[in-house]
């Protein structure tokens, strides 16, 4: 049985009034938020197991758009059910078999085409959380069209080819993430030093558990707030450095 990946219990999450709108991109639904001015820079956000409708991920989309990027969160589950808080963790491994974060290439290509052809994007980055963090790690190994990536608490574990990143990638982890051991982070660091030919960064945020960086401000615990805000700023700074 797999451990419950989300220890971050904020009680009731506050509601969120989104700034963007929903669009259909070929066979994929997506949430899009644009800045108020024209830009040819874009960011794809990959949701966690709770899917593209989850308010916390839409907040992140709006936040990134506020920094001057056309920001889009596609439904990488293609209309199938996301994981729900009422589901049983004993079933999680089976659910994951049908929701493989390493099988997102086709959807990523569809969204890249949309951003280039419909939105005029010239440079495109990608950010992903948890399940989405794994997907970002995978895509930064496979898709040279992605100029830079940020993978938040997602790690590809059992593959020797996980280190040869194509473009700059930033890995964000929480120190108390019980789904990713410190040994795995150390191994990632050692191997990237050995194999990676592009810029990369790994940062571990003190005392933070899995899922810490997605929370809306009103849902943050006071002790964690500085680390959450720092992780967000670091994420945006990495994107701005390359895109």
Secondary structure, 3 states (H helix, E strand, C coil): CCCCCCCCCCCCCCCCCCCCEEEEECCEEEEEECCCCCCCEEEEEECCCCCCCCHHHHHHHHHHHCCCCEEEEECCCCCCCCCCCCCCHHHHHHHHHHCCCCCCHHHHHHHHHHHHHCCCCCEEEEEEECHHHHHHHHHHHHCCCEEEEEEECCCCCCCCCCCCCCCCEEEEEECCCCCCCHHHHHHHHHHHHHHCCCCEEEEEECCCCCCHHHCCHHHCCHHHHHHHHHHHHHHHHHHHHHC
